[in-house]
Amino acid sequence: MVKNVIVVACALLDADNRVLLAQRPEGKSMAGLWEFPGGKLESGEIPEEALIRELHEELGIVVKKECLAPLTFASYGYKDFHLLMPLFVCRRWSGTPMGKENQALKWVRPVRLRDYDMPPADEPLIPHIMELASM
């Protein structure tokens, strides 16, 4: 039987329509790869609550539930588990994103996202972000 893992991710878009990427720190699986911020749901959490918590823990920003809009999701089979990853978009938050877990951060134009090595599950999300940013 396959283990299913749910991870939430966020495309934080700034006023210039750049998206924030975080680099996975050393010591974590897939270290060095760039990803959309987020993380695993804890027991009893809904996706929006998990994302609000993760964005605060990882980046030090405060996001309100009403500022999260679902965009798409990824469904990807890794060797040891199957990942389901809803992707939300957020254009409003309080605070300045900082890598609180020693991860590098970078604001990237959506057309440049493919220039960054990402986990395989994140790659199918790129066209959706590019389309959103071009609106």
Secondary structure by P-SEA (a helix, b strand, c coil): cbbbbbbbbbbccccccbbbbbccccccccccccccccccccccccaaaaaaaaaaaccccccccccccccbbbbbbcccbbbbbbbbbbccccccccccccbbbbbbccccccccccccccccaaaaaaaaaac
